Amino acid sequence: MTRRTYAVAWREGSGPTNVGKLVLEDGRLRLEGRSSAEEQVRTLPYDQLGAVSFARLNGHRTLLFAVNGHDPIEIDSLDRPGILGELHDELRRLSGDE
């Protein structure tokens, strides 16, 4: 798999919003970002991802995915238009949620 990187803002559960990137790697995704408080890195194997869906939060489209045993993660694109649809399809495929 070719490593792909996307500029995103992400938040886990009720935690702070982090601005950084989402990286699709072999066997896992990695979220890196910085909130006003600190840097965060979150690595998740694809087989730990649950349902991948869309929601409208704060007036805009947001990608949501469940993580087995953890709070859901919200992803907002800081990248080109349409990237959330691409990520939705790719995460569903990689996690086996198709």
PEURSUL-V866126 format. One record per residue. N is the residue number from 1. RES is the residue in one small letter. PSI is psi in degrees with one decimal (NA if undefined). NEAR is the number of other C-alpha atoms within 12 Angstrom. Layout:
N_RES_PSI_NEAR / N_RES_PSI_NEAR
//
This chain:
1_m_136.5_11 / 2_t_132.1_9 / 3_r_129.6_14 / 4_r_140.4_20 / 5_t_138.2_22 / 6_y_138.6_31 / 7_a_121.8_26 / 8_v_162.0_32 / 9_a_136.1_29 / 10_w_152.8_36 / 11_r_136.8_32 / 12_e_119.0_27 / 13_g_-131.1_19 / 14_s_15.5_13 / 15_g_-178.5_18 / 16_p_156.7_20 / 17_t_130.2_26 / 18_n_138.3_33 / 19_v_127.3_29 / 20_g_-122.3_28 / 21_k_157.7_30 / 22_l_128.2_38 / 23_v_124.3_29 / 24_l_118.3_28 / 25_e_174.9_22 / 26_d_118.3_18 / 27_g_-7.8_22 / 28_r_164.3_23 / 29_l_150.9_30 / 30_r_130.8_26 / 31_l_127.5_34 / 32_e_138.8_29 / 33_g_176.2_29 / 34_r_131.3_22 / 35_s_-176.3_19 / 36_s_-19.5_12 / 37_a_-42.7_12 / 38_e_171.8_14 / 39_e_145.1_17 / 40_q_142.6_25 / 41_v_129.3_22 / 42_r_123.3_24 / 43_t_129.4_23 / 44_l_120.8_30 / 45_p_143.0_23 / 46_y_-32.1_28 / 47_d_-6.4_22 / 48_q_-5.3_25 / 49_l_137.1_31 / 50_g_-140.9_27 / 51_a_138.5_26 / 52_v_125.1_33 / 53_s_177.4_27 / 54_f_152.4_23 / 55_a_160.6_19 / 56_r_108.3_14 / 57_l_133.6_13 / 58_n_34.3_9 / 59_g_3.8_8 / 60_h_161.1_14 / 61_r_131.8_21 / 62_t_139.7_29 / 63_l_132.1_34 / 64_l_141.2_32 / 65_f_142.3_35 / 66_a_149.6_28 / 67_v_124.4_26 / 68_n_119.2_17 / 69_g_6.6_12 / 70_h_171.3_16 / 71_d_151.1_17 / 72_p_157.3_24 / 73_i_133.3_36 / 74_e_135.0_37 / 75_i_127.1_43 / 76_d_136.8_39 / 77_s_136.9_30 / 78_l_8.1_21 / 79_d_-158.6_20 / 80_r_156.3_15 / 81_p_144.9_15 / 82_g_-2.5_17 / 83_i_-31.3_25 / 84_l_-37.8_32 / 85_g_-42.2_22 / 86_e_-46.0_20 / 87_l_-41.6_35 / 88_h_-52.6_30 / 89_d_-43.0_22 / 90_e_-42.7_24 / 91_l_-37.7_38 / 92_r_-43.0_26 / 93_r_-48.1_19 / 94_l_-32.1_27 / 95_s_-6.5_29 / 96_g_19.8_18 / 97_d_17.5_20 / 98_e_NA_14
//
